[in-house]
Amino acid sequence: MPTALSLSRKLAALACLLAVAVLPGLAQAERLKDLASIQGVRANQLLGYGLVVGLDGSGDQVRQTPFTQQSLTNMLSQLGITVPQGSNMQLKNVAAVMVTASLPAFARPGQTVDVVVSSMGNAKSLRGGTLLMTPLKGADGQVYAIAQGNLLVGGAGAEAGGSSVQVNQLNGGRISNGAIIERSVPTTISRDGLIYLEMNTNDFGTTQNAVDALNRQFGANTAQALDARVVAIRGPLDPAQQTAFLSRVENLQVTRAPIGAKVIINARTGSVVMNRTVMIEEAAIAHGNLSVIINRENQVSQPDTPFGGGQTVVVPNTQIELRQEGGGLQRVQTSANLADVVRALNALGATPQDLLSILQAMKSAGALRADLEII
């Protein structure tokens, strides 16, 4: 079997190969459409409240969700059906839901978009349900789409004899092309011949590289950087020529500036991700493994005498054991790339959870030359 040292060496060698693959001599160019977006070309969120019918007894319970019965009563009154006052309808096959959708840019009436349906009551499942006609409104309160159709629920579940099994979520579903757009949103691309590009990240180097590439392609003074994120481009005044112009702009090759060193730590999962520009200074790290073992079992306690009047009870017995292995003082050499960082940390024999504390301590001591972000 391979030893821990040999496994650590293999991991370090693999990290070296990956580092060589991702560290080319020159920075690679990317399309401008992958680095920026056109200002004004955006989606709009839509929201609606509706009812899902046709459930197999897994709908809302009337006592806990009275708004479901009220919604159904209002809908029936609009259809010409009057429900007597105080009627107690057993709505096991109906569920109140919230419907959300995203209205894309340049959408026109008659086009369809996908919708997401989520239960807002205590329905057990939306599987097999049908969403009734639901108006979808924007932030201005206007109706922009109408949703209706059969739900597709990805989860599955079964219940019998007091036991239940469930896979994934049953209280949410999706309707492909479930909403028809009724109103479009005007999209303004150019203002007095100026088109604004919004870079995906705030980076002065990448933004300036985009400006230089645009000026080389379309002539001097075509593009100007307003700040680290927005670039103003002087495009054609004729709207018929703007599509062809923006097509050339989006496919323009731009060199991304070197990114800053960053280490991202997920405290919930113990994940540690570093980019290739991370460096560590020479440091001395004391590392030890600390483990807490909790073992709990139930023991039966009986009375000493059969007729002493005592009772047999179950007493929980909890044992807590604390173990700590001594950690040796390790010397970490100054590194120049990600491969050296991985090799140095593997030499410590640290687990991902241990790396959380080690990297935080190194950052506080000034030994970690990177921004530390904890999510």
BELMOZI-V423738 format. One record per pair of residues at least 12 apart in sequence whose C-alpha atoms are under 7 Angstrom apart, sorted by the first residue. I is the first residue (numbers start at 1). J is the second residue. D is the distance in whole Angstrom. If there is no record, write none. Layout:
I|J|D / I|J|D
//
This chain:
8|346|6 / 12|339|7 / 12|342|6 / 12|343|5 / 15|339|5 / 15|342|7 / 16|339|5 / 19|338|6 / 19|339|6 / 27|255|7 / 28|255|6 / 29|253|6 / 29|254|5 / 29|255|4 / 29|256|6 / 30|253|5 / 30|254|5 / 30|255|6 / 31|250|7 / 31|251|5 / 31|252|6 / 31|253|5 / 31|254|6 / 32|250|5 / 32|251|6 / 32|252|6 / 32|253|6 / 32|254|6 / 33|250|5 / 33|251|7 / 35|199|6 / 35|200|6 / 36|197|6 / 36|198|5 / 36|199|4 / 36|200|5 / 37|197|6 / 37|198|5 / 37|199|6 / 38|196|6 / 38|197|5 / 38|198|6 / 39|189|7 / 39|196|5 / 39|197|6 / 39|198|6 / 40|187|6 / 40|188|6 / 40|189|6 / 41|105|6 / 41|187|7 / 42|104|7 / 42|105|5 / 43|102|6 / 43|103|5 / 43|104|4 / 43|105|5 / 44|102|6 / 44|103|5 / 44|104|7 / 45|101|6 / 45|102|5 / 45|103|6 / 45|138|6 / 46|100|6 / 46|101|5 / 46|102|6 / 46|103|7 / 46|136|6 / 46|137|5 / 46|138|5 / 47|99|6 / 47|100|5 / 47|101|7 / 47|136|5 / 47|137|5 / 47|138|7 / 48|98|6 / 48|99|5 / 48|100|6 / 48|134|6 / 48|135|6 / 48|136|5 / 48|137|6 / 49|97|6 / 49|98|5 / 49|99|6 / 49|134|7 / 50|96|6 / 50|97|5 / 50|98|6 / 50|132|7 / 50|134|5 / 51|94|7 / 51|95|6 / 51|96|5 / 51|97|6 / 51|131|6 / 51|132|6 / 52|94|6 / 52|95|5 / 52|96|6 / 52|97|7 / 52|129|6 / 52|130|5 / 52|131|4 / 52|132|6 / 53|93|6 / 53|94|5 / 53|95|7 / 53|129|5 / 53|130|5 / 53|131|7 / 54|93|6 / 54|94|7 / 54|128|7 / 54|129|5 / 54|130|6 / 55|93|4 / 55|94|6 / 55|126|7 / 55|127|7 / 55|128|6 / 55|129|5 / 56|93|6 / 57|92|5 / 57|93|5 / 58|92|6 / 58|93|6 / 58|123|6 / 58|124|5 / 58|125|5 / 59|91|7 / 59|92|5 / 59|93|5 / 59|94|5 / 59|95|5 / 59|123|4 / 59|124|6 / 59|125|7 / 60|91|7 / 60|92|6 / 60|94|6 / 60|95|5 / 60|121|6 / 60|122|5 / 60|123|4 / 61|91|7 / 61|92|7 / 61|122|7 / 62|90|7 / 62|91|7 / 65|121|6 / 68|95|7 / 68|96|6 / 95|119|7 / 95|121|7 / 95|123|6 / 96|119|6 / 96|120|6 / 96|121|6 / 97|117|6 / 97|118|5 / 97|119|4 / 97|120|5 / 98|117|6 / 98|118|5 / 98|119|6 / 98|120|7 / 99|115|7 / 99|116|6 / 99|117|5 / 99|118|7 / 100|115|6 / 100|116|5 / 100|117|7 / 101|114|6 / 101|115|5 / 101|116|6 / 105|187|7 / 106|187|7 / 107|184|6 / 108|181|7 / 108|183|7 / 108|184|5 / 109|181|5 / 109|182|5 / 109|183|5 / 109|184|6 / 110|180|6 / 110|181|5 / 110|182|6 / 111|180|6 / 111|181|6 / 112|177|5 / 112|178|7 / 112|179|5 / 112|180|5 / 112|181|6 / 113|177|5 / 113|178|6 / 113|179|5 / 113|180|7 / 114|175|6 / 114|176|5 / 114|177|4 / 114|178|5 / 114|179|6 / 115|174|6 / 115|175|5 / 115|176|7 / 115|178|6 / 115|179|7 / 116|173|6 / 116|174|5 / 116|175|7 / 117|172|6 / 117|173|5 / 117|174|6 / 118|171|6 / 118|172|4 / 118|173|7 / 119|171|5 / 119|172|6 / 124|171|7 / 125|170|5 / 125|171|5 / 126|170|6 / 126|171|6 / 126|172|7 / 127|153|6 / 127|170|7 / 128|151|7 / 129|150|6 / 129|151|6 / 130|149|6 / 130|150|4 / 130|151|6 / 131|148|5 / 131|149|5 / 131|150|6 / 132|148|5 / 132|149|7 / 133|146|7 / 133|147|6 / 133|148|5 / 134|146|6 / 134|147|5 / 134|148|6 / 135|147|6 / 144|181|6 / 144|182|5 / 144|183|5 / 145|179|6 / 145|180|5 / 145|181|4 / 145|182|5 / 145|183|7 / 146|179|5 / 146|180|5 / 146|181|7 / 147|178|5 / 147|179|4 / 147|180|6 / 148|178|6 / 148|179|6 / 149|175|7 / 149|178|6 / 150|175|7 / 151|173|6 / 151|174|6 / 151|175|5 / 152|173|5 / 152|174|5 / 152|175|6 / 153|170|6 / 153|172|7 / 153|173|4 / 153|174|7 / 155|167|5 / 155|168|5 / 155|169|5 / 155|170|5 / 156|168|7 / 156|170|7 / 193|234|6 / 193|235|5 / 193|236|6 / 193|237|5 / 194|232|6 / 194|233|6 / 194|234|5 / 194|235|6 / 195|232|6 / 195|233|5 / 195|234|6 / 195|235|6 / 196|230|7 / 196|231|6 / 196|232|5 / 196|233|6 / 197|230|6 / 197|231|5 / 197|232|6 / 198|229|6 / 198|230|5 / 198|231|7 / 199|229|5 / 199|230|6 / 201|229|7 / 202|228|5 / 202|229|5 / 203|228|5 / 203|229|7 / 204|228|5 / 205|257|5 / 206|255|7 / 206|256|5 / 206|257|5 / 207|225|7 / 207|228|6 / 207|229|7 / 208|225|7 / 209|254|6 / 209|255|6 / 210|254|6 / 211|223|5 / 211|224|6 / 211|225|7 / 213|254|6 / 222|234|5 / 260|277|7 / 261|275|6 / 261|277|5 / 261|278|5 / 261|370|5 / 261|371|6 / 262|274|6 / 262|275|6 / 262|278|6 / 262|370|5 / 262|371|5 / 262|372|6 / 263|275|7 / 263|370|6 / 263|371|6 / 263|372|5 / 263|373|6 / 264|372|6 / 264|373|5 / 264|374|6 / 265|356|7 / 265|373|6 / 265|374|5 / 265|375|6 / 266|374|6 / 266|375|5 / 267|374|7 / 267|375|7 / 270|352|5 / 270|353|5 / 271|352|6 / 272|352|7 / 276|337|6 / 276|338|5 / 277|337|6 / 277|338|7 / 278|337|6 / 278|338|6 / 278|369|6 / 278|370|6 / 279|335|6 / 279|336|6 / 279|337|6 / 279|341|7 / 279|368|6 / 279|369|5 / 279|370|7 / 280|334|6 / 280|335|6 / 280|341|7 / 280|367|5 / 280|368|5 / 280|369|6 / 281|333|7 / 281|334|4 / 281|335|7 / 281|367|5 / 281|368|6 / 282|332|6 / 282|333|5 / 282|334|5 / 282|367|7 / 283|331|6 / 283|332|5 / 283|333|7 / 283|367|6 / 284|329|7 / 284|330|6 / 284|331|5 / 284|332|6 / 285|329|6 / 285|330|5 / 285|331|7 / 286|327|6 / 286|328|6 / 286|329|5 / 286|330|6 / 287|327|5 / 287|328|6 / 287|329|7 / 288|325|6 / 288|326|5 / 288|327|4 / 289|324|6 / 289|325|5 / 290|323|6 / 290|324|5 / 290|325|7 / 291|322|6 / 291|323|5 / 291|324|6 / 292|321|6 / 292|322|5 / 292|323|6 / 293|320|6 / 293|321|5 / 293|322|6 / 294|319|6 / 294|320|5 / 294|321|7 / 295|318|6 / 295|319|5 / 295|320|7 / 296|316|7 / 296|317|6 / 296|318|4 / 296|319|6 / 297|316|6 / 297|317|6 / 297|318|7 / 298|314|6 / 298|315|6 / 298|316|4 / 298|317|6 / 299|314|6 / 299|315|5 / 299|316|6 / 299|317|7 / 300|313|6 / 300|314|5 / 300|315|6 / 301|313|5 / 301|314|6 / 301|315|7 / 330|348|7 / 332|344|6
//
